Amino acid sequence: MSVDLKGFGHQEVEAVTGAKTLDEGDSGIVQNVTATATVTLPATVVGTSYSIRVGAAGITVTVSPNAADKIMGNGFTSADNKDLVFTSQPAGSFVTLVGDGVNGWFVSAIAGTATREA
């Protein structure tokens, strides 16, 4: 599957080639991960959203919440500090997360198969 990055409704795309910790300036910018990497989310803030895209086939993209936050939805059992992981998914797989300001991050959109850290 190939996803047109402009189809996300964003004009800005940032290439991610290694570990990255997001901040408020990254909200609204597609994080296009092109090498195996961990993308770390900041503490949840209500309404803040991040889109993380698998930019190359055969890589592992790990999305790691703040230690006190959850990633909720997509059928995951809700628990603090558990990563969302794309393993060998097609380029174009992605997740969009929206902060609730209290418990963590909700999956608002996803393509591809992601698992939750055990």
N, C-alpha and C positions, 0 to 999 in steps of 0.2 A: 504494500500500500504506500502510496506517495501522497503526502499532504502538502498543499501549497501553503507556505508559511503566512502569506497574506490572508489566507482563508481564516486565520485565527482572529482577524479583525485588528491586527496590530501592524504597524509599519516597521517597528523596530525588532530586530533579531540580534541576539548576541551569541557568538560562537563560544562554546565551553569545551576546552580540551583537557581539563584536569579538574581537581577538586575546586569547588566554589561555594562560598557562603553568601547567600542572598541577603539583600537589605532592601529598604523601602524604595530605593531608586530602581530596583529590578522589577517592581510590580508593573505589569502591563507590557513587559518585554519578553518575547519568546526566548527561552534559554535552549539553544540548539546544541545538544551534547554530541560531539563527534568522536569521542574516545571514552573508554571505560572511566567512569568518574562518579564521585558522590557530590550531590548538590544538597547543601544544608540549608534548611529553612530557618528564618529568625523566629522569635517568639510570636505567637499569633496576635494579629491586630484585626479587629472587626472590619470586614470588607476588602481587605488586601488580597490580591490574587496573583498567583504565579503559574506560568505555563512552562513545563519542562518537556522537551521533545527529544526523542531518540533520533540523532542525526546521521547514524551509520548503522548498517546491519552488523550483527555479531558482537555487539558490545554489551556491557552491563551498566545500566544507569540506576543509581541508588538515590532516592530522595529521602533525606533524613530530617525528621522534625526536631525541634528544640526538645530537650530532655523532659520537660513538663507538658509537652503537647502530644496530641494524637493525630493520626491521619485516619479520617472516618469516611465510611462509604465504600463502594465497590465490593461489598460483601465482607469487608475486613472486620475481624473482631477488634473492637475499640480498646486500645491500650496505649499508655504513654510511651514515648521514645521507641516506637517500632517503625522501621523504614518501609517504604514502598520500593519495590525492586522490579525493573524491567531487565530480563535476562534473555539475550539473543533474540530480541524482538525486531521486526522489520523497521527499517528507517521510516519515519513518519509516525510511529507510535508516540503517544503523548499523554500527559495528564495535566489538567488544570485544577488547581487547589485554591479554595477561598477560605480565609481565616474567619473564625467566629468570635475572636477576641477573648475567649474563655477556655475552651477545651482543646482547641487546635485547629486543624485544617480539614475541610470537607472536599471530597472529590466532586467537582462540578461537571467535569467532562473527562473521558478517557477513551483512548483507542489503543489496541494491543492488549496483551495479557501482562498484568502486573501481579506480583505476590507481595504478601506482607512478611516482614522479618519474623522468624519464629520467636 
